[in-house]
Amino acid sequence: MARVVVDVMLKPEILDPQGQAVQRALPRLGFDGVLDVRQGKRFELELDGPADEAALARAREIAEKLLANTVIEEFTVAFDGASSPAAQSSAGTVASTAPAAG
């Protein structure tokens, strides 16, 4: 079984009113020094089969067709935690990932 995480964020040039609302609220709650807040979505997929490049490709296809609106959002696809050290973004780059906090 492959556990894949898809993180979806608005593209940087797209206004993020929810992120702005959070940013404005932080100083009122005593959290100073936060320069920007962007809100996104996280999807955790459990796929049949091994945690390999084919699983990443399948998750990327799911993200492109269903999970992200690629006109205004970008996404990253990565194996969750110990499944694999590889990650693939929507731009096709590969990077290492750290285990999810929580």
Backbone hydrogen bonds in HBPLUS format (Angstrom, degrees):
<---DONOR---> <-ACCEPTOR-->    atom                        ^
c    i                          cat <-CA-CA->   ^        H-A-AA   ^      H-
h    n   atom  resd res      DA  || num        DHA   H-A  angle D-A-AA Bond
n    s   type  num  typ     dist DA aas  dist angle  dist       angle   num
A0002-ALA N   A0047-LEU O   2.89 MM  45  5.06 164.3  1.92 148.4 153.2     1
A0047-LEU N   A0002-ALA O   2.73 MM  45  5.06 167.7  1.75 157.6 159.8     2
A0080-ASP N   A0003-ARG O   2.91 MM  77  5.63 170.3  1.92 144.9 145.4     3
A0004-VAL N   A0045-LEU O   2.74 MM  41  5.07 161.2  1.77 154.0 159.5     4
A0045-LEU N   A0004-VAL O   2.70 MM  41  5.07 171.6  1.70 164.6 164.7     5
A0005-VAL N   A0078-ALA O   2.69 MM  73  5.33 168.5  1.71 170.1 171.7     6
A0078-ALA N   A0005-VAL O   2.95 MM  73  5.33 154.8  2.02 150.2 158.0     7
A0006-VAL N   A0043-PHE O   2.77 MM  37  5.03 165.1  1.80 151.4 156.5     8
A0043-PHE N   A0006-VAL O   2.80 MM  37  5.03 159.4  1.84 147.4 154.5     9
A0007-ASP N   A0076-THR O   3.01 MM  69  5.30 150.0  2.10 143.3 152.2    10
A0076-THR N   A0007-ASP O   2.90 MM  69  5.30 147.8  2.01 144.4 154.9    11
A0008-VAL N   A0041-LYS O   2.77 MM  33  5.07 169.0  1.78 153.7 157.7    12
A0041-LYS N   A0008-VAL O   2.81 MM  33  5.07 158.0  1.86 147.1 154.6    13
A0009-MET N   A0074-GLU O   2.88 MM  65  5.52 167.6  1.90 163.7 168.0    14
A0074-GLU N   A0009-MET O   2.77 MM  65  5.52 160.1  1.81 166.7 172.6    15
A0011-LYS N   A0072-ILE O   2.82 MM  61  5.71 166.3  1.84 145.1 143.7    16
A0014-ILE N   A0011-LYS O   2.92 MM   3  5.43 164.1  1.95 122.4 127.8    17
A0020-GLN N   A0016-ASP O   2.98 MM   4  6.25 155.8  2.04 153.6 161.3    18
A0021-ALA N   A0017-PRO O   2.96 MM   4  6.13 151.1  2.04 142.3 149.4    19
A0022-VAL N   A0018-GLN O   3.10 MM   4  6.38 157.7  2.15 147.9 153.1    20
A0023-GLN N   A0019-GLY O   2.93 MM   4  6.16 160.6  1.96 148.1 153.9    21
A0024-ARG N   A0020-GLN O   2.94 MM   4  6.17 156.8  2.00 149.8 155.0    22
A0025-ALA N   A0021-ALA O   3.10 MM   4  6.28 142.8  2.25 139.9 149.7    23
A0025-ALA N   A0022-VAL O   3.10 MM   3  5.11 123.2  2.44  95.4 110.2    24
A0026-LEU N   A0022-VAL O   3.08 MM   4  6.27 141.7  2.24 152.4 161.7    25
A0028-ARG N   A0025-ALA O   3.12 MM   3  5.40 119.7  2.50 106.0 120.8    26
A0029-LEU N   A0026-LEU O   2.96 MM   3  5.14 137.8  2.15 103.5 116.0    27
A0031-PHE N   A0026-LEU O   2.92 MM   5  5.03 163.6  1.94 140.9 135.5    28
A0030-GLY N   A0027-PRO O   3.01 MM   3  4.93 162.2  2.04 103.8 108.3    29
A0052-ASP N   A0050-PRO O   3.07 MM   2  5.63 120.2  2.44 106.9  90.6    30
A0055-ALA N   A0052-ASP O   3.04 MM   3  5.37 125.5  2.35 104.6 117.7    31
A0056-LEU N   A0052-ASP O   3.21 MM   4  6.65 156.0  2.27 150.0 156.7    32
A0057-ALA N   A0053-GLU O   2.91 MM   4  6.15 156.8  1.96 147.5 154.0    33
A0058-ARG N   A0054-ALA O   2.93 MM   4  6.13 153.8  2.00 144.0 150.9    34
A0059-ALA N   A0055-ALA O   2.96 MM   4  6.18 162.0  1.99 150.4 154.9    35
A0060-ARG N   A0056-LEU O   2.85 MM   4  6.03 151.5  1.93 146.5 155.1    36
A0061-GLU N   A0057-ALA O   2.99 MM   4  6.23 152.4  2.07 144.7 151.3    37
A0062-ILE N   A0058-ARG O   3.03 MM   4  6.33 155.3  2.09 147.1 153.7    38
A0063-ALA N   A0059-ALA O   2.91 MM   4  6.16 158.9  1.96 148.2 153.9    39
A0064-GLU N   A0060-ARG O   2.92 MM   4  6.16 160.4  1.96 149.6 154.6    40
A0065-LYS N   A0061-GLU O   3.01 MM   4  6.14 155.0  2.07 147.7 153.9    41
A0066-LEU N   A0062-ILE O   2.85 MM   4  5.72 148.1  1.95 151.0 158.2    42
A0067-LEU N   A0062-ILE O   3.38 MM   5  6.63 158.7  2.43 132.7 138.8    43
A0068-ALA N   A0063-ALA O   2.93 MM   5  5.54 150.7  2.02 156.5 150.8    44
A0072-ILE N   A0069-ASN O   3.03 MM   3  5.93 137.3  2.22 127.2 134.2    45
A0073-GLU N   A0069-ASN O   2.72 MM   4  5.42 142.6  1.86 153.6 160.7    46
A0090-SER N   A0075-PHE O   2.74 MM  15  5.31 136.1  1.93 163.3 159.5    47
A0077-VAL N   A0088-GLN O   2.65 MM  11  5.12 157.5  1.70 150.2 157.9    48
A0088-GLN N   A0077-VAL O   2.58 MM  11  5.12 167.2  1.59 173.0 177.2    49
A0083-SER N   A0080-ASP O   3.08 MM   3  5.76 167.6  2.10 140.2 141.3    50
A0087-ALA N   A0095-ALA O   2.91 MM   8  5.22 107.9  2.44 144.7 163.6    51
A0095-ALA N   A0087-ALA O   3.24 MM   8  5.22 145.7  2.36 120.3 129.8    52
A0089-SER N   A0093-THR O   3.10 MM   4  5.54 154.6  2.17 147.1 155.0    53
A0092-GLY N   A0089-SER O   2.87 MM   3  5.18 159.1  1.92 109.9 116.8    54
